Each structure stands twice: as C-alpha cells, then as structure tokens.
Amino acid sequence: MDENTKTQLEAVAFRRLLKHLNQDRNDVQNIDLMILAGFCRNCLADWYREAAAERGIVMSKDAAREAIYGMPFAEWRSKYQKEATPEQLAAFEAAQKRKS
C-alpha cells in the first residue's frame, strides 16, 4: 500500500473515531476514557495540535479542541460532560498509579 492511500485510510478511521466519540457515544465521559484507555478527547486535541505544530501550523488549544469535539469545547462540556463521581475519581487515581 502506498503512503498516500495509507494516510487516506488513517484519516477515514480517525474521522470515524471522532464521530463515534462525539455523536454515537457522547455519553462516554473523558474520565472513563482516561481510566480505561489512558487518553481522552483532550489528549486527541493535544496530539492534533502537536501534529499541526510539526508542520509549521500554529493552532490554539481551543481550535484543536473544536476540531476534535466538532464544536467549541465549552459547548460540548455544557451539553455532555457530567461531574465525575467519587468512584470515577478513585478509578482514575488508581489508573494513574498503575501507569507510573
């Protein structure tokens, strides 16, 4: 497979991941992703911004988050983000300890 085709397939898979997280499963909280997978939507936004910077593209944190969330982060947060439960916070802390 040539590099251009590979990049195109990766882009399609990435867009599908974003759709899945932001439309199909907007009920999945970032803290749950962090507990189970070690990354969340904000991590994806950071990676996106870092990739832009590597290519000489200046992108703000807010612009990167909007690209990942499909809307301004504050809007997504007010629509979908819930307060973390004590159980989630404890699981997150335990996951961070396992990571280090």
C-alpha positions in Angstrom: 0.0 0.0 0.0 1.4 3.4 -0.9 1.8 6.1 1.7 -0.9 8.3 0.3 -3.5 5.5 0.4 -2.4 4.6 3.9 -2.8 8.3 5.0 -6.2 8.4 3.5 -7.3 5.3 5.3 -6.0 6.6 8.6 -7.8 9.8 8.1 -11.1 8.0 7.5 -10.6 5.8 10.6 -9.7 8.9 12.6 -12.9 10.7 11.5 -14.9 7.7 12.3 -13.4 7.6 15.8 -14.3 11.2 16.3 -17.9 10.6 15.1 -18.1 7.6 17.4 -16.9 9.5 20.4 -18.7 12.8 19.8 -22.0 11.7 18.2 -22.6 8.0 18.7 -21.1 7.8 22.3 -21.2 11.3 23.7 -22.3 9.6 26.9 -18.8 8.3 27.4 -17.0 10.7 29.7 -13.4 11.7 29.2 -12.5 10.4 32.7 -13.8 7.0 31.6 -11.6 7.1 28.6 -8.7 8.1 30.7 -9.3 5.3 33.2 -9.7 2.6 30.5 -7.5 3.7 27.6 -5.1 6.2 29.1 -6.3 9.0 26.7 -9.3 11.2 26.1 -10.7 13.6 23.7 -8.5 16.4 25.1 -5.4 14.2 24.5 -6.5 13.7 20.9 -6.8 17.5 20.6 -3.3 17.9 22.1 -1.9 15.4 19.6 -3.7 17.1 16.8 -2.2 20.5 17.8 1.3 18.9 18.1 0.9 17.4 14.6 0.0 20.9 13.3 3.0 22.5 15.0 5.3 19.9 13.5 4.1 21.1 10.1 4.5 24.8 11.0 0.8 25.4 11.6 0.0 27.5 14.6 -3.1 26.3 16.3 -4.6 27.3 19.6 -5.7 24.8 22.3 -9.3 26.0 21.7 -9.1 25.5 17.9 -7.6 22.0 18.4 -10.4 21.0 20.8 -13.0 22.4 18.5 -11.5 20.3 15.6 -11.8 17.1 17.8 -15.1 17.8 19.6 -16.8 19.1 16.5 -17.9 22.2 18.4 -16.4 24.6 20.9 -15.2 22.7 24.0 -17.3 24.8 26.3 -20.5 24.0 24.3 -19.7 20.2 24.3 -18.9 20.3 28.0 -22.2 22.0 28.9 -24.2 19.6 26.7 -22.5 16.3 27.6 -19.9 16.4 30.4 -21.1 15.3 33.8 -19.4 15.8 37.2 -17.0 12.9 37.9 -18.3 10.6 40.6 -16.2 9.6 43.6 -15.9 6.1 42.0 -14.6 7.6 38.7 -12.1 9.7 40.6 -10.9 6.8 42.6 -10.6 4.6 39.5 -8.7 7.4 37.7 -6.3 7.8 40.6 -5.7 4.0 40.7 -5.1 4.0 36.9 -2.6 6.9 37.3 -0.7 4.9 40.0 -0.6 1.8 37.7 0.8 3.9 34.9 3.7 5.2 36.9 
